[in-house]
Amino acid sequence: MTVTPPADPSPPTPPAATPPDARPEDARGARDAHDARDARDAHGARNARGRSVSRVDRAARIGSFLLLTGVAAVAVLAFSWRFTEAPPVARHATTSSLARIVGDLAARARPAPSAAPAASAEPAPAVTPADATLRREGHVYVSGGVLHAPRSFHSDDGTFDLVLHFHGNTQLVEESYGAAEVNALVYVVNLGIGSGAYESRYARQGILDETLARVRDAAEKRGLKDAKLRRVALSSWSAGYGAIAKLLDSAKNRERIDALLMLDGLHVSYAKAPGPDGHPGPDPLRLDPFLRFAEEAALGHKLFTITHSFVEPRAYASVEETANALLAAVGAHRLGRYGEPPHVALPSLANVWAKDAERWLEQTNEAHRGGFHVRGYMGNSPEHHMAHLIQMSVIALPDLVAHWKT
């Protein structure tokens, strides 16, 4: 069955009738007015849409701002609650953290400073060592001895150590200290064959201070700028022990002297009364200055090195006997030690012994306590005795090098 829609009760609008007297120009004007009205309507619609979009965008921005403000307010409230509830230390830490954050943000906001131009680095002025003009060739005579500056000696500020050596070929002694690389000036004294001449000269009060002052002046004249004496060592071979024995009689000298090196030469007379074994030992009164020094060395305050052969003088105590007495006094004991020290090759050896008379040392024992050292070597001939001087650079001087490095 077909349903017929109801008819529209309003009648259709009839088309506008054109007046009979209308001209074509009037028709064109009407069309233009109609077009202008349409254009205005379209423009108005676009403006309306634009205003609508602007209102939406503005509303979105306002909403975002309100949202952020709300979040910030919540954060502030939370922070305030935590701050009031937290103990003082935590509040301080929180405040410090915020301060650091604010500081970081402020630092990032500031423009980075422009890099300053690099300053041109100027080289430091060269410092001339005090020994730059020191004359090292040969030696100079000073107060009965000769002063020598080995190649191993150096001083930046004029401070120097000094070794006074008694008895033995001067050139050999100078070369030996250089070969052992001892950083010191070397003063060598030779007064004859026996110990008596050394004892007589160095028994005088004040002679050590006088000698040291003259050596200092001579070193400055030789080119050591601002010469200042620091440590003093005494060394001797054979009869040279006489000078050391007299110098050690003075407590002031014993305090001034830092090291003793005695090469196969430390003799004293025998005591009048026999010892426990029925034989007289070294005279304790004569041995006492050496004993005092040995005790300080055994405690590590000084250096005392003795080397000896097995030569027996018979009329007075041998070096082995005096060394044994000192070892017993400080509680040190000998141990077996066998071997040959290195042979030395020095220019002066050609003038010291003949080729067929060479006798190189062979060690048999040694004893040590702190800075007190004793080494025994085979042999009882003059050539063995001489070998202690010839090989001093390898059997005794290394102790001094090590001692003065500490």
C-alpha positions in Angstrom: 0.0 0.0 0.0 1.4 3.4 -1.0 1.4 6.2 1.5 1.1 9.6 0.0 3.0 12.3 2.0 0.8 15.1 3.1 0.9 18.2 1.0 2.8 21.3 2.2 0.1 23.6 3.4 2.2 26.7 2.6 1.9 27.6 -1.0 5.2 28.0 -3.0 6.6 31.5 -3.2 6.1 32.8 -6.7 9.2 34.2 -8.5 9.6 37.9 -8.2 7.9 39.6 -11.2 9.9 41.9 -13.2 8.2 45.1 -13.6 7.4 45.7 -17.2 9.3 49.0 -17.3 12.6 47.6 -15.7 15.8 48.3 -17.6 18.8 45.9 -18.1 21.0 48.2 -16.0 18.7 47.8 -13.0 19.0 44.0 -13.3 22.8 44.2 -13.3 22.8 46.5 -10.2 20.6 44.0 -8.4 23.0 41.2 -9.2 26.0 43.2 -8.0 24.3 44.1 -4.7 23.4 40.4 -4.2 27.1 39.4 -4.9 28.4 42.0 -2.4 26.0 40.8 0.2 27.1 37.2 -0.3 30.8 38.3 0.0 30.1 40.1 3.2 28.3 37.1 4.6 31.3 34.8 3.7 33.8 37.3 5.3 31.7 37.5 8.4 31.6 33.7 8.6 35.3 33.5 8.4 35.8 36.2 11.0 33.4 34.4 13.2 35.3 31.1 12.8 38.6 33.0 13.5 37.2 34.6 16.6 36.0 31.2 17.7 39.5 29.6 17.2 41.2 32.5 19.0 38.8 32.1 21.9 39.6 28.3 22.0 43.3 28.9 21.9 43.1 31.6 24.6 41.0 29.3 26.7 43.6 26.5 26.3 46.4 28.8 27.4 44.5 30.0 30.4 43.7 26.4 31.3 47.4 25.4 31.0 48.4 28.4 33.2 45.8 27.5 35.8 46.9 23.9 35.8 50.6 24.8 36.2 49.6 27.2 39.0 47.7 24.5 40.7 50.6 22.1 40.5 53.0 24.7 41.8 50.6 25.5 44.7 50.3 21.8 45.6 54.2 21.5 45.4 54.5 24.5 47.7 52.0 23.1 50.1 53.7 19.7 50.1 57.1 21.3 50.6 55.8 23.5 53.4 54.3 20.5 55.1 57.6 18.5 54.7 59.6 21.4 55.8 57.6 22.0 59.0 57.5 18.2 59.8 61.1 17.5 59.0 63.8 17.7 61.7 66.2 20.8 61.6 68.9 18.9 59.8 66.5 17.7 57.0 65.1 21.2 56.7 68.6 22.5 56.3 69.4 19.9 53.7 66.1 20.6 51.8 66.8 24.3 51.9 70.3 23.8 50.7 69.1 21.6 47.9 66.7 24.3 46.7 69.3 26.9 47.0 71.6 24.8 44.9 68.9 24.3 42.3 68.2 28.1 42.2 71.9 28.8 41.9 72.2 26.3 39.1 69.3 27.9 37.2 70.8 31.3 37.7 74.2 30.2 36.6 72.6 28.7 33.4 70.8 31.9 32.7 73.9 34.0 32.9 75.9 34.2 29.7 79.2 32.3 29.8 82.1 34.6 30.4 84.4 35.0 27.5 87.6 33.1 27.8 90.5 35.3 28.9 93.4 35.3 26.6 96.1 32.8 27.7 99.0 34.5 29.4 102.3 33.9 27.7 104.3 31.5 30.0 107.7 32.9 30.6 110.5 30.5 31.4 111.7 30.6 35.0 115.1 32.2 35.4 117.9 29.7 35.5 119.5 29.2 38.9 123.2 29.0 38.9 124.5 26.3 41.4 127.0 27.4 44.0 129.7 25.0 42.6 129.4 26.3 39.0 132.8 28.0 39.2 134.5 25.6 41.6 138.0 24.6 40.4 138.2 20.9 40.6 141.5 20.2 39.0 144.4 19.3 41.4 144.2 20.4 45.0 145.1 23.4 47.2 147.3 23.3 50.3 145.5 24.2 53.5 147.0 24.1 57.0 149.4 21.1 56.6 147.1 19.2 54.2 145.6 19.4 50.7 142.0 20.1 49.8 140.4 18.4 46.7 137.0 18.6 45.1 136.1 15.2 43.5 134.0 15.1 40.4 131.3 13.4 42.6 131.0 16.6 44.7 128.2 19.0 43.9 126.4 21.7 45.9 123.5 24.0 44.7 123.6 26.3 47.7 127.2 26.2 48.9 126.5 23.6 51.7 129.2 20.9 51.7 130.3 17.8 53.7 133.9 17.2 54.4 136.2 14.2 54.9 139.5 14.6 56.6 141.8 11.6 55.7 145.0 10.9 57.5 147.9 8.9 56.0 148.2 7.4 52.5 149.0 8.2 49.0 147.2 11.5 48.3 146.3 10.8 44.6 145.0 7.3 45.5 142.8 8.7 48.3 141.4 11.4 46.1 140.7 9.0 43.3 139.1 6.5 45.7 136.6 9.1 47.0 135.7 10.0 43.5 135.3 6.4 42.4 133.0 5.7 45.4 131.0 8.8 44.4 131.2 10.4 47.8 129.5 13.8 47.7 132.0 15.7 49.8 135.2 17.7 49.7 138.3 15.7 50.7 141.2 17.0 52.8 144.2 14.7 53.0 147.0 14.9 55.6 150.4 13.0 55.5 152.8 13.7 58.4 155.2 10.7 58.2 155.5 7.0 58.8 154.5 6.5 62.5 151.5 7.5 64.4 153.5 9.7 66.8 153.5 12.7 64.4 149.8 12.6 64.0 149.2 12.3 67.8 151.5 15.3 68.4 149.8 17.6 65.9 146.2 16.8 66.7 146.6 16.7 70.5 146.3 20.5 70.5 143.0 21.9 71.7 141.0 23.7 69.0 142.9 22.3 66.0 139.8 20.7 64.5 137.8 23.9 64.6 140.7 25.8 63.2 141.2 23.3 60.4 137.5 23.3 59.5 137.4 27.1 59.3 140.4 27.2 57.0 139.0 24.5 54.8 135.8 26.5 54.4 137.7 29.6 53.5 139.8 27.7 50.9 136.7 26.1 49.4 135.1 29.6 48.9 138.3 30.9 47.4 138.4 27.9 45.0 135.0 29.0 43.7 132.3 27.4 46.0 129.9 30.3 46.5 128.5 30.9 50.0 130.4 27.9 51.3 128.9 26.4 54.5 130.2 23.3 56.2 127.7 20.7 57.2 128.9 17.2 58.2 132.4 16.0 59.0 133.9 12.5 58.6 137.4 11.3 59.6 139.1 8.5 57.7 142.6 6.9 58.2 144.8 4.1 57.1 147.6 2.5 59.2 149.4 5.1 61.3 146.8 7.8 60.6 144.7 6.5 63.5 147.0 8.6 65.8 145.2 11.8 64.6 141.8 10.3 65.2 142.7 9.0 68.7 143.7 12.5 69.8 140.7 14.3 68.2 138.3 11.9 69.9 139.7 12.8 73.3 137.6 16.0 73.1 133.9 15.5 73.8 133.2 18.6 71.6 135.1 17.0 68.7 133.2 13.7 69.2 129.9 15.6 68.9 131.1 17.5 65.8 132.3 14.3 64.0 129.6 12.4 62.2 131.5 9.3 60.9 134.8 7.4 61.3 136.4 5.1 58.7 139.5 3.3 59.9 141.4 1.1 57.5 143.6 -1.6 59.1 144.8 0.9 61.7 143.4 1.2 65.2 146.0 0.4 67.7 146.3 1.0 71.5 148.8 -0.3 74.0 148.1 -3.4 76.1 146.6 -3.2 79.6 149.0 -3.8 82.4 146.8 -6.5 84.0 146.0 -9.7 82.2 142.5 -10.4 81.0 140.2 -13.4 81.8 142.1 -15.5 79.3 145.5 -14.8 81.1 146.6 -12.4 78.3 146.5 -8.6 78.6 143.9 -7.0 76.3 143.7 -3.5 74.8 144.1 -0.7 77.4 140.6 0.4 78.2 141.7 3.9 79.0 143.2 4.3 75.6 140.3 2.6 73.9 137.7 4.7 75.7 137.3 7.5 73.1 136.7 4.9 70.4 134.3 3.0 72.6 132.2 6.1 73.2 132.0 6.7 69.4 131.2 3.0 68.8 128.3 3.1 71.3 126.7 6.1 69.5 127.2 4.3 66.1 125.6 1.1 67.4 122.6 3.2 68.3 122.4 4.5 64.8 123.4 8.0 65.6 126.8 7.9 63.8 128.8 5.8 61.5 131.9 3.8 62.5 133.5 1.4 60.1 136.7 -0.7 60.8 138.5 -3.0 58.4 141.4 -5.1 59.5 143.9 -7.8 58.4 145.6 -10.3 60.7 148.9 -8.5 61.1 150.2 -8.9 64.7 152.4 -6.0 65.9 153.1 -7.9 69.2 154.2 -4.7 71.0 150.7 -3.3 71.1 147.2 -4.5 70.4 146.3 -5.5 66.8 143.3 -4.0 65.0 141.6 -7.4 65.3 142.0 -7.2 69.1 140.8 -3.7 69.5 137.8 -4.4 67.1 136.9 -7.5 69.2 137.0 -5.4 72.4 134.6 -2.8 70.8 132.3 -5.5 69.5 132.0 -7.1 72.9 131.3 -3.7 74.5 128.3 -3.0 72.2 127.0 -6.6 72.1 127.8 -7.4 68.5 129.2 -10.7 67.2 131.2 -11.7 64.1 129.7 -13.9 61.4 131.6 -15.8 58.7 131.6 -13.9 55.4 133.8 -15.2 52.6 134.5 -13.6 49.3 136.6 -11.1 47.4 135.7 -7.4 47.2 135.8 -6.0 43.6 139.2 -5.2 42.2 139.7 -1.5 41.5 141.4 0.1 38.6 142.7 3.6 39.4 145.4 5.6 37.6 147.4 6.0 40.8 147.9 2.2 41.3 150.9 2.2 39.0 152.7 4.4 41.6 151.5 2.5 44.6 152.5 -1.1 44.1 154.3 -3.2 41.6 152.4 -5.7 39.4 154.1 -8.7 41.0 153.3 -7.4 44.5 149.5 -7.2 44.1 147.5 -8.7 47.0 143.8 -8.3 46.6 141.7 -8.7 49.8 139.7 -11.8 50.7 137.0 -11.3 53.4 136.6 -13.9 56.2 134.1 -12.3 58.6 132.0 -9.3 59.5 129.9 -7.8 62.4 127.3 -5.1 62.4 125.3 -3.3 65.0 123.4 -0.2 63.9 126.0 2.1 62.3 128.9 0.2 63.7 130.6 -2.2 61.1 133.6 -4.4 61.4 135.0 -6.4 58.4 138.0 -8.9 58.7 140.2 -9.8 55.7 142.9 -12.5 55.3 146.6 -11.7 55.2 149.4 -10.6 57.5 151.9 -9.2 55.0 152.7 -5.5 54.1 151.0 -6.0 50.8 147.8 -7.2 52.5 148.0 -4.2 54.8 148.4 -1.9 51.7 145.4 -3.5 50.0 143.1 -1.9 52.6 144.0 1.6 51.3 143.9 0.5 47.7 140.4 -1.0 48.0 139.0 1.6 50.3 136.5 2.6 47.7 134.8 -0.8 47.8 135.3 -2.0 51.4 134.6 1.2 53.5 133.5 4.2 51.5 130.1 2.8 50.4 129.1 2.8 54.1 129.7 6.6 54.1 127.7 7.1 50.9 124.8 5.2 52.4 125.0 7.0 55.8 125.0 10.5 54.2 122.0 9.6 52.0 119.8 9.0 55.1 
